[in-house]
């Protein structure tokens, strides 16, 4: 392509024909080409193109994008206009000046000769995961359509997600000032990963057309550009502000599931001797959520290995507490008392190591529930939710303990929210089963039986879940279903009975406890 930029006539020509561009875009091209020997900063662009008026970064980015398009460039290849992240822009194409000086005559623009450009790709520096933590940059959401009064939403949504993610102590979140430098819709997440030395990017867009809003978000692995999760949210443009908190909560909850899942995949590829504290922790989580005796023991060893590297690692202390909880809750050890004590002791240590970690508060709440200290337990789940409002497992456990304490309606609302936030959570089966118990509290036995059966068929469901399915089916008068689920529970543990059930679920003296106890007794337990 052969372009001419003529400042005297204030026009851009392609092969002699005039190219229509907006005046600001043309002024921007003249500024960049006229100073192709150096970088042009954003402040200088605003001063020269907008006469120093206050404009947003998105306005600058939009003009840069339009300028690239006008001369056959784009944000990925950047053969003519190169972004120097955090600094500004530079015209890097070849400029052939006319007979007259540039400010009086046309300049011919061409992509810079290939020999003058780097022939080897920029090396991919390994992501700096900050002491092993996963790291992420939340890029500004791209806005398409006529924004009108909603122009601020794109930036506000990204900024709020950054704030929510920053509450998660296991995740290193790049500050807005750096991630918002990558505003171009064509930005390559892998290039962002190299520039910011991070492992993950969250990208998104907001499209406004015909009174409807479509918000899309995607989690991308910045190492290879692979998409790990994506979701779309739809609603009326007039409801966009009301949609924003729900979208933020769903995005954060999804990342709490999909980033650890990917970290497990990465850790599995590493030799055991090379696992750092965080890699051992993520592998431990993977085994912990399989809910078998062998996997629980393997998880405990991995958490201990993590603590060998860092004795004050709150997350690993919380994970080890979780494994002791599981030993007591599922009867993996003959005497549950030592495990109950260890679960509480380790959870206290996790809280002392990091009082901002919602996972630590979550595990302390669980350890207190096992001891029947339900109100104290709920208080720690409240703390967990204050630290991370989208922490689905904390919300679920508050709902379950609320059910045992007799707060059926509020508990069911918590459990429904937990499932909405994290439908693919490793504890999703428990969330559904807990909703079945809440329906028993609310005396809706048909609904309880439906939820109980659904939970028992989900991945991860264990003997207690099957027993809840049997109990709720019995209460709904579904004798065949009750027998089926009872046999499944007994196959998992022939000694399972009412005493073990109430040791794991220490219901307060409520109507629901009486109903469940009578049902278990009638079924021979």
Protein Blocks (a to p, Z undefined) as FASTA:
>chain_A
ZZdddfklopadeehiacdddfklmmmmmmmmmmmmbccdfklmmmmmnnopacdfklmm
mmmmmmmmmnopafklommbccdehilccdfbdcdddfbdfklmccddddddfklpcfbd
cddddddeegoiacddddddddedjeklmlmmmmmmmmmmmmmmmmpmkbccddfklmmm
mmbfklcfklmmmmnopabdcddddddeehiacdddddddfknopafbdcdddddfklmm
mmmmmmmmmmmmmmmmmmmmmmmmmmmmpcfklpcfklmmmmmmmmmmnopaklmmmmmm
mmmmmmmmmmmlmklmmmmmmmmmmmmmnopafblklmmmmmmmmmmmmmmmomkbmklm
mmmmmmmmmnopamlmmmmmmmmmmmmmmlmklmmmmmmmmmmnopamlmmmmmmmmmmm
mmmbfklmmmmmmmmmmmmmnopaklmmmmmmmmmmpghiafklmmmmmmmmmmnopakl
mmmmmmmmmmmomkbcfklmmmmmccdddfklmmmmmmmmmnoZZ
